[in-house]
Amino acid sequence: MAEQRYLEIAAELRRRIADGELVPGAKVPSTRRIAVEWGVATATAAKALAALGQEGLVRAEPRSGTVVAGRKPEPKPRPRPPGLSRERIVRTAITIADEEGIAALSMRGVAARLGVAAMAPYRYVAGRDELVLLMADAAFGERGYPARPSGDWRTRLELTGRTLWSLYRRHPWLAQLSPITRPLPLANLATHAEEALSALDGFGLSAKQLCDLHVLFFSYIQGVAIHLERERHAAGTSGLTEDEWLATQAPGHTAIMASGRHPVFTRMLTTLEEDGYDLDLDELFELGLRSLLDGVSLRLA
């Protein structure tokens, strides 16, 4: 008798589903309700639902009970933390890199600085690699050029060089990102490249010559800028200032000078010690930029 009753219940519920009385996602009567409606034991009601489940007509939903199977409703998008955005994540990451260096940057660290869950930034950025590219593009985009360039090619190249130098000065980690042989595909970096290339355009240079001069120009600026971050890293890891570190190297320099094998080197160091000398990267950059452009001028001529 119980066998026949559970089959009758299953058949009735199957009909309701087929006729659309119970649509996909709708709740199916519970075992308790079935037991009351059909006057059967809950075990019989449960058996009827189990039979429909085996046929794939119904399914159990956590906290919802048994529902009619069918196309699952689209999952609701997870709410994003209030106030969080890709731009805010990128700016926070830039601040961390400016203060602590690019090696200290992590997605977890960015989340902690923002005061959000560790996984929250991943809703906006795929991971650290993408974040670094977004940071670099944003940093290179902080300065631009006049809509109508003025001056000769040298004036324009000087402006481009000093603009890039100022960005490396502001964000020393920028120079550490990639070697010159693996340029980053960044729209804002391409803006600086376009400015330099257009300054050299019109001299009858081949594509290769134009590229070589641009790479030489850019790599000079990046090459000097690399030392901005390296000095900060050295100071952080050694705990010594530049002067303190030089003092620890004095015995080695004294030994080299005493050997008599390097007279010009010895004379230079002796004079610098007597006169006093501080290596100024800004002055060095200007000296190198002028020298480089002098050479380019001869080549263009």
PEFENSUL-V31209 format. One record per residue. RES is the residue in one letter. PHI is phi in whole degrees, 0 to 359 (NA if undefined). PSI is psi in whole degrees, -180 to 180 (none if undefined). OMEGA is omega in whole degrees, 0 to 359 (* if undefined). Layout:
res:RES phi:PHI psi:PSI omega:OMEGA
res:RES phi:PHI psi:PSI omega:OMEGA
This chain:
res:M phi:NA psi:-46 omega:179
res:A phi:297 psi:-35 omega:179
res:E phi:299 psi:-44 omega:181
res:Q phi:291 psi:-35 omega:182
res:R phi:293 psi:-43 omega:181
res:Y phi:292 psi:-31 omega:177
res:L phi:291 psi:-38 omega:178
res:E phi:295 psi:-42 omega:180
res:I phi:295 psi:-45 omega:180
res:A phi:298 psi:-39 omega:180
res:A phi:295 psi:-41 omega:180
res:E phi:294 psi:-43 omega:179
res:L phi:293 psi:-35 omega:178
res:R phi:297 psi:-40 omega:178
res:R phi:296 psi:-45 omega:181
res:R phi:299 psi:-38 omega:178
res:I phi:291 psi:-44 omega:181
res:A phi:295 psi:-37 omega:182
res:D phi:278 psi:-5 omega:178
res:G phi:87 psi:8 omega:177
res:E phi:291 psi:-31 omega:175
res:L phi:242 psi:107 omega:184
res:V phi:271 psi:162 omega:178
res:P phi:306 psi:131 omega:181
res:G phi:94 psi:-16 omega:180
res:A phi:286 psi:150 omega:180
res:K phi:285 psi:136 omega:175
res:V phi:272 psi:148 omega:177
res:P phi:308 psi:137 omega:181
res:S phi:290 psi:166 omega:178
res:T phi:301 psi:-39 omega:179
res:R phi:295 psi:-42 omega:181
res:R phi:291 psi:-40 omega:177
res:I phi:298 psi:-42 omega:181
res:A phi:300 psi:-41 omega:180
res:V phi:289 psi:-45 omega:184
res:E phi:295 psi:-39 omega:183
res:W phi:259 psi:-6 omega:179
res:G phi:68 psi:42 omega:180
res:V phi:239 psi:172 omega:176
res:A phi:287 psi:155 omega:179
res:T phi:297 psi:-30 omega:179
res:A phi:296 psi:-39 omega:178
res:T phi:292 psi:-41 omega:178
res:A phi:298 psi:-43 omega:179
res:A phi:297 psi:-36 omega:180
res:K phi:294 psi:-37 omega:179
res:A phi:295 psi:-43 omega:179
res:L phi:293 psi:-36 omega:179
res:A phi:296 psi:-39 omega:179
res:A phi:296 psi:-42 omega:178
res:L phi:293 psi:-34 omega:177
res:G phi:295 psi:-39 omega:179
res:Q phi:294 psi:-29 omega:178
res:E phi:279 psi:-7 omega:180
res:G phi:80 psi:15 omega:181
res:L phi:275 psi:-26 omega:179
res:V phi:226 psi:164 omega:177
res:R phi:210 psi:154 omega:179
res:A phi:275 psi:134 omega:177
res:E phi:243 psi:130 omega:178
res:P phi:304 psi:133 omega:177
res:R phi:65 psi:5 omega:180
res:S phi:241 psi:-19 omega:185
res:G phi:91 psi:-149 omega:181
res:T phi:263 psi:131 omega:181
res:V phi:232 psi:163 omega:177
res:V phi:290 psi:130 omega:180
res:A phi:286 psi:167 omega:182
res:G phi:154 psi:-161 omega:179
res:R phi:295 psi:125 omega:180
res:K phi:292 psi:139 omega:178
res:P phi:297 psi:147 omega:178
res:E phi:300 psi:133 omega:179
res:P phi:296 psi:140 omega:178
res:K phi:289 psi:136 omega:179
res:P phi:298 psi:139 omega:179
res:R phi:292 psi:133 omega:181
res:P phi:297 psi:137 omega:178
res:R phi:277 psi:145 omega:180
res:P phi:305 psi:137 omega:181
res:P phi:300 psi:134 omega:177
res:G phi:83 psi:-8 omega:181
res:L phi:272 psi:138 omega:179
res:S phi:209 psi:165 omega:179
res:R phi:298 psi:-42 omega:181
res:E phi:299 psi:-42 omega:181
res:R phi:294 psi:-39 omega:178
res:I phi:297 psi:-45 omega:181
res:V phi:296 psi:-45 omega:181
res:R phi:295 psi:-38 omega:178
res:T phi:295 psi:-42 omega:179
res:A phi:297 psi:-39 omega:177
res:I phi:298 psi:-42 omega:179
res:T phi:299 psi:-43 omega:179
res:I phi:297 psi:-46 omega:180
res:A phi:295 psi:-38 omega:178
res:D phi:297 psi:-39 omega:185
res:E phi:277 psi:-38 omega:190
res:E phi:239 psi:-8 omega:182
res:G phi:96 psi:156 omega:184
res:I phi:293 psi:-29 omega:181
res:A phi:294 psi:-25 omega:182
res:A phi:277 psi:-5 omega:185
res:L phi:281 psi:133 omega:174
res:S phi:212 psi:156 omega:178
res:M phi:298 psi:-40 omega:179
res:R phi:296 psi:-40 omega:179
res:G phi:295 psi:-38 omega:177
res:V phi:296 psi:-44 omega:179
res:A phi:299 psi:-42 omega:180
res:A phi:296 psi:-41 omega:180
res:R phi:295 psi:-34 omega:180
res:L phi:278 psi:-16 omega:181
res:G phi:75 psi:33 omega:180
res:V phi:238 psi:173 omega:179
res:A phi:299 psi:152 omega:185
res:A phi:302 psi:-32 omega:183
res:M phi:269 psi:-8 omega:184
res:A phi:303 psi:-44 omega:181
res:P phi:298 psi:-23 omega:182
res:Y phi:291 psi:-13 omega:176
res:R phi:284 psi:-13 omega:182
res:Y phi:242 psi:-29 omega:183
res:V phi:227 psi:135 omega:185
res:A phi:295 psi:-33 omega:182
res:G phi:176 psi:-173 omega:185
res:R phi:298 psi:-41 omega:182
res:D phi:300 psi:-45 omega:178
res:E phi:294 psi:-38 omega:180
res:L phi:298 psi:-43 omega:181
res:V phi:297 psi:-41 omega:178
res:L phi:296 psi:-42 omega:178
res:L phi:296 psi:-40 omega:177
res:M phi:299 psi:-49 omega:183
res:A phi:298 psi:-43 omega:180
res:D phi:297 psi:-41 omega:178
res:A phi:295 psi:-42 omega:181
res:A phi:294 psi:-44 omega:179
res:F phi:294 psi:-21 omega:180
res:G phi:272 psi:2 omega:182
res:E phi:287 psi:-19 omega:178
res:R phi:224 psi:143 omega:181
res:G phi:227 psi:-154 omega:186
res:Y phi:224 psi:160 omega:178
res:P phi:300 psi:146 omega:179
res:A phi:298 psi:-33 omega:178
res:R phi:243 psi:102 omega:182
res:P phi:299 psi:147 omega:178
res:S phi:228 psi:159 omega:180
res:G phi:91 psi:171 omega:180
res:D phi:280 psi:-177 omega:184
res:W phi:300 psi:-38 omega:183
res:R phi:291 psi:-41 omega:178
res:T phi:299 psi:-40 omega:181
res:R phi:290 psi:-39 omega:178
res:L phi:292 psi:-37 omega:176
res:E phi:298 psi:-42 omega:178
res:L phi:296 psi:-43 omega:179
res:T phi:297 psi:-45 omega:181
res:G phi:298 psi:-44 omega:181
res:R phi:288 psi:-31 omega:176
res:T phi:295 psi:-48 omega:178
res:L phi:297 psi:-42 omega:180
res:W phi:299 psi:-40 omega:180
res:S phi:295 psi:-35 omega:178
res:L phi:289 psi:-40 omega:176
res:Y phi:294 psi:-35 omega:177
res:R phi:297 psi:-42 omega:182
res:R phi:287 psi:-36 omega:182
res:H phi:230 psi:80 omega:185
res:P phi:303 psi:-27 omega:181
res:W phi:294 psi:-20 omega:181
res:L phi:303 psi:-37 omega:183
res:A phi:287 psi:-11 omega:184
res:Q phi:266 psi:-6 omega:194
res:L phi:289 psi:-44 omega:183
res:S phi:203 psi:151 omega:177
res:P phi:289 psi:162 omega:182
res:I phi:296 psi:-22 omega:180
res:T phi:283 psi:-10 omega:180
res:R phi:230 psi:70 omega:184
res:P phi:296 psi:144 omega:181
res:L phi:277 psi:136 omega:179
res:P phi:279 psi:76 omega:182
res:L phi:246 psi:130 omega:183
res:A phi:300 psi:-43 omega:183
res:N phi:285 psi:-29 omega:174
res:L phi:291 psi:-37 omega:178
res:A phi:297 psi:-27 omega:177
res:T phi:297 psi:-42 omega:178
res:H phi:292 psi:-39 omega:178
res:A phi:297 psi:-42 omega:180
res:E phi:297 psi:-39 omega:180
res:E phi:296 psi:-43 omega:180
res:A phi:292 psi:-44 omega:182
res:L phi:294 psi:-41 omega:181
res:S phi:293 psi:-27 omega:176
res:A phi:292 psi:-32 omega:182
res:L phi:267 psi:-9 omega:181
res:D phi:289 psi:148 omega:178
res:G phi:99 psi:2 omega:178
res:F phi:260 psi:11 omega:179
res:G phi:74 psi:21 omega:179
res:L phi:284 psi:144 omega:174
res:S phi:287 psi:167 omega:179
res:A phi:301 psi:-40 omega:180
res:K phi:294 psi:-45 omega:180
res:Q phi:297 psi:-41 omega:179
res:L phi:297 psi:-44 omega:180
res:C phi:295 psi:-44 omega:181
res:D phi:299 psi:-44 omega:180
res:L phi:295 psi:-39 omega:179
res:H phi:293 psi:-43 omega:179
res:V phi:298 psi:-42 omega:178
res:L phi:299 psi:-45 omega:181
res:F phi:297 psi:-50 omega:183
res:F phi:292 psi:-42 omega:183
res:S phi:292 psi:-29 omega:175
res:Y phi:298 psi:-48 omega:182
res:I phi:296 psi:-46 omega:179
res:Q phi:296 psi:-39 omega:182
res:G phi:298 psi:-40 omega:177
res:V phi:288 psi:-39 omega:184
res:A phi:293 psi:-26 omega:179
res:I phi:306 psi:-35 omega:185
res:H phi:287 psi:-17 omega:177
res:L phi:297 psi:-49 omega:180
res:E phi:286 psi:-37 omega:181
res:R phi:296 psi:-37 omega:178
res:E phi:294 psi:-42 omega:179
res:R phi:296 psi:-40 omega:178
res:H phi:295 psi:-43 omega:180
res:A phi:297 psi:-41 omega:179
res:A phi:295 psi:-37 omega:181
res:G phi:289 psi:-40 omega:183
res:T phi:281 psi:-32 omega:182
res:S phi:270 psi:-25 omega:184
res:G phi:76 psi:11 omega:182
res:L phi:246 psi:144 omega:172
res:T phi:286 psi:172 omega:179
res:E phi:301 psi:-45 omega:180
res:D phi:295 psi:-40 omega:179
res:E phi:295 psi:-40 omega:179
res:W phi:294 psi:-43 omega:178
res:L phi:301 psi:-36 omega:179
res:A phi:297 psi:-35 omega:179
res:T phi:288 psi:-20 omega:181
res:Q phi:268 psi:-5 omega:184
res:A phi:305 psi:-45 omega:180
res:P phi:302 psi:-39 omega:179
res:G phi:294 psi:-44 omega:178
res:H phi:295 psi:-39 omega:179
res:T phi:298 psi:-40 omega:180
res:A phi:295 psi:-41 omega:179
res:I phi:296 psi:-44 omega:181
res:M phi:293 psi:-35 omega:182
res:A phi:286 psi:-17 omega:183
res:S phi:291 psi:-24 omega:181
res:G phi:78 psi:3 omega:183
res:R phi:272 psi:-12 omega:185
res:H phi:228 psi:73 omega:187
res:P phi:296 psi:-42 omega:182
res:V phi:291 psi:-42 omega:177
res:F phi:300 psi:-42 omega:180
res:T phi:295 psi:-44 omega:180
res:R phi:296 psi:-41 omega:180
res:M phi:297 psi:-50 omega:181
res:L phi:298 psi:-40 omega:180
res:T phi:298 psi:-45 omega:180
res:T phi:294 psi:-42 omega:180
res:L phi:296 psi:-37 omega:178
res:E phi:293 psi:-36 omega:181
res:E phi:286 psi:-42 omega:184
res:D phi:275 psi:-22 omega:186
res:G phi:86 psi:130 omega:183
res:Y phi:209 psi:133 omega:174
res:D phi:237 psi:127 omega:178
res:L phi:287 psi:116 omega:182
res:D phi:250 psi:111 omega:183
res:L phi:294 psi:-30 omega:178
res:D phi:293 psi:-44 omega:177
res:E phi:294 psi:-40 omega:179
res:L phi:297 psi:-41 omega:179
res:F phi:299 psi:-46 omega:181
res:E phi:296 psi:-41 omega:178
res:L phi:299 psi:-47 omega:180
res:G phi:294 psi:-39 omega:180
res:L phi:297 psi:-45 omega:178
res:R phi:297 psi:-43 omega:181
res:S phi:295 psi:-41 omega:179
res:L phi:297 psi:-45 omega:181
res:L phi:290 psi:-29 omega:173
res:D phi:300 psi:-44 omega:179
res:G phi:295 psi:-42 omega:178
res:V phi:298 psi:-38 omega:180
res:S phi:299 psi:-44 omega:178
res:L phi:297 psi:-39 omega:181
res:R phi:291 psi:-40 omega:179
res:L phi:292 psi:-33 omega:180
res:A phi:293 psi:none omega:*
